[in-house]
Amino acid sequence: MKKIALIILICSFGKLLQGQERKLSMTEYLSLIKEYHPVALQAGLNTQRAFLQRRQALGGFDPKIEVNGGQKTYDGKEYYNYVIPEVKLPLWYGIDLKANHTQYKGNYVNPENKVPEEGLSYFGLSVPLGKGLFLDERRAALKQAAVFGKQAKAEQQQILNNLFISASQVYTEWMNAWLNRRVYEEAVKLAQVRLEGTKTLFKNGDKPAIDTIEASVLLQSREQKLAEYTLALANKHNELASYLWVENLAPVDPQKLAVYPDTALIYEKAPEDLLRREVNQVLQRSLDVQLSRLKIEQLDIERRLKLEEVKPELNVNLGVLNKGFNPVSNLDPDYFANNQKIGFTVALPLTFTKQRAAYSLSRLKIREAEYSLSDKQNTVAVKWNNYVNEYSTLNNLLASNTTIQKSNQQLLQGEEMKFRYGDSSIFMINSREQKVLETQEKLYDLYSKRIKVIQSLKWLVNDLDVTE
């Protein structure tokens, strides 16, 4: 259903660019940004990068075919002629399965290299019992790739969330300018009517000349305010359009974007389940905190790998020998006791200075990351509490200013009634009316701030789902 809704939205987006003015909700706005904005498309590459990173790590377990061969002929005599094809299959826990077939011929072959005429096959394994027993580079790469996949997903969502919070603030400011311009358009019309009426009353001798001056100053003041909001609306409209793109990475022309905001948004309140979340729940949802924890997880894999470097290298090779091309034709214990090839390798530095320093450095990096995580957790907790406090305060201010606005409107109506009976003046009516306008501006400003706080709360807990 969400995909269908998005397809319908994208199809109707063309109408926005054809001069047909229509309402653009914030959800539609953010959905279009997610679909076409270059930053959103760039964020989508993180998933592909994580897939390729994991694929590259899996390459460490790819089977390997290797062929060694050589020939020496001198003075018409064949000293040796050999070819040894080998298949190597890396397994988990650092074990390597090996199988090869040796053909060795010649008049001067080293006795230890002599094999039956049909060749000699080998099937065995190589096992690390020291360094690399618990973790080696290929297993570490695969584990880190898995963590990187989680990081890529979190980073992708973080990029989108940062883009959405920035765009939603622009949308809110655009809506605020649109609402205030509409208020002052009506206020200017009313001032024009009042000026004409005052002039008529002055000509009839019912009002003094000072009233016409008062009405004229009021009109000029409101026209000036209207011009300010018209400029603000034009600028915010351009900012709004800067977040909208169409196919082929083409930015939208602001002059062709004919939209008006969904003003019902000003009455939106934060969901109760969002406000009831404890700080620990917020920290679990915070992308900054998640990314810091994933970084520590990656560093811990690196630490474990460095710990393996401190151990001595002890590799054991064990295998069974068979004539011909079938390396697994005889695998019973009796045969193995008389047809085997066993070897080992031991190597270790005398001091492990380099390895111990690298291990200590990896632990230091983890400690640094843990300090950073603690700081981010505290920062997120403080932001959350501040946003919750700000939301509660804005609700109280909205309630009190709504009451003040109703009172100002009642005072204005009473002043107009007194004016009709000759007990008031244009100055008093203008004063009362100005209070109504100022309170309305204040209300729209508070509504806009509340919308921004709600979006910030959702942003902090990774809850900006634009597909709802």
N, C-alpha and C positions, 0 to 999 in steps of 0.2 A: 504493500500500500504506500509505503514511503517513497519507493522508486517511482510509482505511478504519479504521486503528487508532485514529485520533482520534475518529471517529464512534462506534466501540465504546466508547471510554473515556467519552465524553460521555454516552452512553446508560446506562452503568453508574454514572455519577456520582450519579444519583438514589438508588441503593442506599446510598450513603454517608450520605445525609440521611434515611434511613428507619429508622435504628437498627440496621441490619445491619452489624456491624463487619467490616471487611475491610482488607486490606493496601493501603497507598497508597505507591507507589514515588515517588522524587524526580522521575523522568522524567514520570510521570503527573501529578504535582503541578504541575510547571512547564508542562506542556501545557495543563492547565486554566487556569492563570494567563494564558497567552498567548491563550487563546480568549475569556476573559470579563473579565479585569481591566480597569478603566477606563483605567489608564495604558497598557496594551498596545493598547487600542482607540484611545486618543489618539495613540499612536505611529503607528498605521496611517494617520492622516490626513496624515502627511508626504508619502506617495506621491501622494495626491490633490492636495495643495498644489503639489507639484513639477509635476504634469501641468498644472494650471491656470496656473502661472507660465510654462511653456513655451508654452501656448496663447495667453497674453496677449502674449508676445514675438512669436509668429508673426503676431499681429494687425498688427504694424508693416509686414507685407508684403501686407496685404489690398488688393485693387484698390479704387479710390475713384472714385465717380461724382460729378461736380459740375456744376451748371447755373448759369450766370450770365445774367441777362437784365435788360432795362430798356426803358422806353418814356417818351417825352416828347411831349405834345400841348399846344399853346398857341394860343389864339385860332383854334381849328378847324384848325390845321395840325399835321401829324405831323412833328415834328422828327426823331425816330429811334425805331426799334423793332428791338431785337435780342435774340437768344437764342443762347447758346453752351454746348451740352452737351459735357462733357469726361470722358474715362475716363483714369485714371492707374494704372499698374501698377508698383509698386516692385520692383526686382530687386536681386540681390546686387551688391556692390561699389558701392553707393550710386547706381546708375543707375535712372532713372525713365523708363518708356515712357509717352508721352502721345499721345492721339488726340482730336480735337475737330471739331466742325462749326459753322461760324459763319453765321448768317443776320442780315444787317444791312440794314435798309430805312429810308427816311425822306427828307424833303426837305432836311434840313440835316445830313447825315452827314459827319463828318470824312473827307477824302479817303483817309487811310491806313486807314480802317475799311471802305471800300467793297469789296464782294465781288460775284461774279457773281450773277445772279438765282437760280440753283439752289443758291447757297451755296458756301462754301469749306471744304474739309476739310483737316485737318492731321494728319500722323503723324510723330512725332519722338521724341527722347530728350533727357534732361538728364543730363550727366555732370559729377561733381565732379573736378577735376584738382588741387585743393589740399586744403583741409580736407575730411575725409570720404572721401578716395580709398581709404585702406586700412582705415578703420574709422569707422562712424558709430553713432548711438545705437541704431538698430533692429538692426544686426548685433551690437553689443555686448550688447544686451538678450537676443538669442537665444543668444549664446555663454554669457552669465551664467546663463541659464535651464538650459542643458545642465549647467553646473557645479552649479547648485542642485539639479538632479535627483540627482546623485551625493551631494551633501551631505544631501539629504532621506533617501536610502536609508541612508546611514551613521548619521545622527542617529536614524532609526527603530530601527536595530539597536542603537545605543548605549543608547537608552532601555530597550529590551527586555533587553539584557544587564545593565544596572544593576538592573532589576527582578528578573531571575533570580538574580543573585548575592546580592541581599538576601534573597530568598525561600529560596534554597538554604541560607543560613546559619541561618535560622530553622528549616528542616526538620532540619538537622543537630543543632542544639541541642535540638529537640524529641525527636529519636531518642535523644540522649545521656541526657536526663532519663528517657525511657521505659525504657531499658536499666538505668540505675542504680536506678530505683524497683523494677524486677523483681528485681534483686539483693538489695535490702534487704527486699523482701517475703519472699523465701526466708530471709534472715538472721533476720528477726523470728520466722518460724515455727520455725526451728531454736532460737532463744533461748527461745521459749516451751516447747518440748519439753524443753530442757535445764533450765529452771527447775523444771518439774514433776518431772523425774527427780531433781534435786538435793534437792527437798523430800522426796521419797520416801526417798532415801538418808539424809537427816537424821533422818526419823522412825524409820527402822530402826537408827539409831545408827552408820551407816557413814561419814557425813560430818559435819563440824562445821557449826555454824550460819553461820559466816562465808561458807561456800560458797554458801548460799542468798542471802545479801546480794549476793555477787559476781554470781551469775546474774541477780538482779533488776535490779541496776544495768546489766548488759549489755543486758538486754531494753529497759529504758527508754532507753538510749543509742541503740539501733538503731531503736526506735519514733520517736525524735526525728529521726533521720536519714531515716527513711522519710517522715515528715511534711514534711521539707524538700524531698525529691525529688517528693513528691506535689504540693506547691504549685508547684514549678518546672515540673512537667509540665502542670499546669492552665494556668499562664500561657503556656507555650510553645504549648499547644494553641490557646489564644485567638489568639496571634500567627499561628499557622499558618492558622487559619480566616480571619483578616483579609485574607489574600491570595486567598482563594477567593470567587468571585462566580458568580452564575447569570444566566440571561437577564433582560433588562429592567433591568440594572444593580442587581440586588438582592444585597447581601452575604449570605454564608452564616452561618446561626446556629450558633455554636460548640457549643451544646447538642445540636444535631441531627447534628453531624459525628462519626460513629462510625468511626474509622480507627485503625490502628496502623502503625508505620513498617516499611519493608523493611530489616531489620537486616543483610542480606547486603551492604549498601552499605559497611559498615565495613572490608570486605576489599578494596575497590576500590583499584587503584593507577593512577597516571598512565601513559598510553600512552608507550611508548618514543620514538615519533616526536615527541611533544610535548616531551619533556625534551631531545631532541637538537637542537632548533632553536637556531640561532645568533641573536645579538642583532639582527643586520640583518634576519633573517626575521621576528622578533617585531615590529620597528618597521614592517615592511611590512604586517603584519596588524593592528596597533594602530589602533583607530578614532579615538582622540585624535590620533594622528599623521596619519592620513588626512584628518581634518577640518581640521587646521591647514594641510596642503598644499593642500587645496581652497580654503581661504580665501585663500591666497597666489595661487592661480590666478585667483580672482575679482578680487583686487586688481590683478593684472597686466593684466587686461582693462580695468579702470578706468584704469590708468596709460596704456595704449595709446590709450584714448579721449581722455584729457587731452592726450596728445602731439599728437593731431590738432587740438586747439583752438589749439595754438601756431602752426599753419600758416595762411597767408592763405586766405581764401575765394575760390575761382575756379571758377565753374560755367559750363559751356558748354551752350547749347541749340541743337539742330540738328534740322531737320525738312523734310519735303517737303510741298508744297501741291498740292491737286487740286480740280477742280470737282466739285460734287455731294456725294453721301454716302459715296463709297468713297475713304478716305484712302490706300489702298495700290494704286490702279489703275495708277500709273506710278511705277516705282522704278528705272528705268534711269538711268545717269549723265548722259546728254544731257538728259533731261527735268529731272533734279534740278538741273543747272547753271543752268537758267532759271526754276525754280519752287521756291524754297526760302525758308526762314526761319531765320536764324542770329542768335544773341545770346549775350551773356556777361555775367557779373556778377563784379566784383572788389571785395572788401572786406577790410580788415585794420586792426586797431588800430595806433597808431603805436609803442606800447611793449610790448604784450603782457604788461603787469604782472600782470593778473588770471590770465591763462592760464598764465604761467610759474610763478606761485605755486601754482596748483592742481596743476600737473604735479609740482612739487617735493614738495607735500604727499602726492600719491599714492605717490611713491617712498618717502617717510618711513613711510607706512603699511605698505608692503611690508617695509621693514627691521624695523619693530616686529613684524610677523607672523613674520619669519624668526627673530628672537630668541626669540619665544615657541615656535616649532617646535623650536629647539635645546634649549630648557629641557624641553619635553615629551618629546623623544626621550631625553634623559638621565634624566628621571624614570621613564619606562617601562623603560629598560634597568636602572636600579637596582632597580625593583620586581621585574623578571623574575629577576635574579640573586638577590635576597633570597628570593623564593618557591622557586627551585630549591634554594638552600641550606637553607631551612627544610624542604622536602620530604625532602631527603637526611638531615637531622638527625632528623626525626620517624621515618623508617624505622629508623634506628639505635636510637633510643630505644624504639621498639616491639619490636625484636628483643631488646634487653637486658631490657626490662620483662616480656616474655613468658617469658624464661628465669627471671627473678626470681619470677614468679608460679608457675611450675612447681616451683621450689625451695620456695617458701612452702607450697604445697599438700602437698609431700612432708613438710615439717617438721610440718605440721598432722596429717597421717596418722600420723606417728611419735609425736607427742605424745598423740594419742588412744589409740594402742596402749599407750603407757606408762601412761596414765590407767586403762585397763582392768586393768592389772596392779598398780595402786596406787602407781606410781612417779612420778605427776604430780598436778597439781591443776587445778581449774576455772580458776584465774587464768592458768595457763600455756596452757591450751587456748584461752581467750578471747583471750589475747595473740596466739597464732599465727593464730587465725581473723581477728582484726582486721587483721593484716598482709595476709592474703589479700584481704579486702574493700577495703582501701586500694589495693592494687596493681591490683585489678580496676577500681576507679574511675579510677585513673591510666591504665590501658590504654584505657578508653572515652574518656577525655579526649584522649588522644593520637590515637586513631582519628578522633575528631571534628575535631581540628585538621588532620589529614592530608586529610580530605574537603574542608575549607574551602580548604586550600592548592591542592588539585587544581582545585577550581572557580575559584579566583582565577587560576591559570595559564591555564585555558581562557578565562576572561573577558578576560584581558589580550591574548590573541591572537584574540579574536572567534571562539571555537570552542564556544560554549555552544549546541549544536544540540539542542534538546529534542525534536525529532521523530524522533530516531534510535531 
